[in-house]
């Protein structure tokens, strides 16, 4: 495995230290966990479009209350 050195501030290093799940965990592992989790939070263009459409529907009043939906489905709240 090749290695490299990166420059980070001391408080960044302290943050990384606090994110370790055990003392022997490498910073590489910590950084990869953070990067992998960030990919889970990125919305696709389709998801963004669907959210915008849903917000437009709310603004236009094209929504039903939870009570109305439950009634239509025969579900008791």
C-alpha positions, 0 to 999 in steps of 0.5 A: 500500500502506498502512503502519502502525507497530508496537512491538516490543522490540529483541531481537525486531527483532534476531530478525527481522533474523536471519531475513531471507534478504537485506538488502533483504528487508522485515520485512513479508515476513519476518513473512508467511513466519513467519505462513504457516509457522505455518498449516502447523503447526496441526492440524485437529480431525480430525487431533487426533481421529485422533492421540487415537484412535491413542494410545488404540490404543497404550495398549490394545495394538492395534498391530503391530510393524514386523516383523509388518507387514513379514512380513504384506506380504512386505517384508524389513527 
